[in-house]
Amino acid sequence: MTSLQPFRFAVQATKATSAKEWRDTARSVQDLGYSTLFLADHYLGPGPAQREARWPAQHLAPVAALATAAAVTDTLRVGCRVFCVDYHVPGVLAKEAATIDLLSDGRLEFGIGAGWSEPEYHAMGLEFASAGRRVDKLSEVVALVKAQWGGEPLELRGEHVTAVGHSGLPLPVQRPRPPIMIGGSRRRVLSLAAREADIVSLANVPFDARNDAGRAPTEEAEHRYGLVRDAAGRRISVLEVESSPFFARITDDAASTAERVARTLGVSPDGLLDHPNVLIGTQDEVVDRLRERRERFGANYITVQQNEAERFAPVVARLTGN
């Protein structure tokens, strides 16, 4: 039987538009009892490209914002959910991340993924390569990060990543390294995460009643966790599984809230309350649902969006560490 990791919780915050707002957000997330504050790795401001990408504009670039959040808090962990391998020079990103870990006294969580937003790639003049090539690059970047954080001489000559003739500085505070989180949805990237990461982030599941493989949303989440479990082998006992209820609301009227979410998404409300990326109900209902989902697809590390952080805090208090 797979051992279950204790619950912990994060907030993904993308709305701050000023220094004061961001500092206040970081302090509030810490005071509410969350483990971690995440940003996203997105760059498009308002315009047709941002509308095509269908991702809310984020004012703050993650590296500088994470350093600031760490500087104004004491215990809060910080990270990006998740850095895209194609948006950064790998060796530079590894050094930036190690520097944040050093300056935060060991509070970095390093999330990394193969990229997914083709409109954003094109808007920034980047080639959106095939999924296979992007995962190839992700694998090489993860190897570089681990080697650079280890402090040994670097002699890496890959198809996508080269680092030769030097050692990485600074060394992170966390040893043997800061936790690495790899996010994705398909077999190859989830298998890579299961083998190489400390945290596996399950990408959002589509809201279709059945996907192309004929699986309902909960079945798709279970399928993805099965891929992780199979690839991890004995490592599954120490892996954390991160998931985000992108639509979360603590409420006594779950049905009406689910109907509003369904209208926003343009889908049927039938079965929406059971969707892996929806978490709507009373505190007791949400607590029970989280425990059930941890049993079904391993999700112990739960990231909520910042607009629900305060209302969700009592759930965090009840489940953290359990």
Sequence and secondary structure as in RCSB ss.txt:
>XXXX:A:sequence
MTSLQPFRFAVQATKATSAKEWRDTARSVQDLGYSTLFLADHYLGPGPAQREARWPAQHLAPVAALATAAAVTDT
LRVGCRVFCVDYHVPGVLAKEAATIDLLSDGRLEFGIGAGWSEPEYHAMGLEFASAGRRVDKLSEVVALVKAQWG
GEPLELRGEHVTAVGHSGLPLPVQRPRPPIMIGGSRRRVLSLAAREADIVSLANVPFDARNDAGRAPTEEAEHRY
GLVRDAAGRRISVLEVESSPFFARITDDAASTAERVARTLGVSPDGLLDHPNVLIGTQDEVVDRLRERRERFGAN
YITVQQNEAERFAPVVARLTGN
>XXXX:A:secstr
      BEEEEE     SHHHHHHHHHHHHHTT SEEEE      SSHHHHHHT     S HHHHHHHHHHT SS
 EEEETTEEGGGS HHHHHHHHHHHHHHTTS EEEEEE    HHHHHHTT     HHHHHHHHHHHHHHHHHHHH
TSEEEEE SS EEEEEE SS  SSSS   EEEEESSHHHHHHHHHH SEEEE     SSS TTS  HHHHHHHHH
HHHHHHHGGGGGT EEEE  SEEEE S HHHHHHHHHHHHTS  TTGGGSTTEEEE HHHHHHHHHHHHHHH   
EEEEEGGGHHHHHHHHHHHBT 
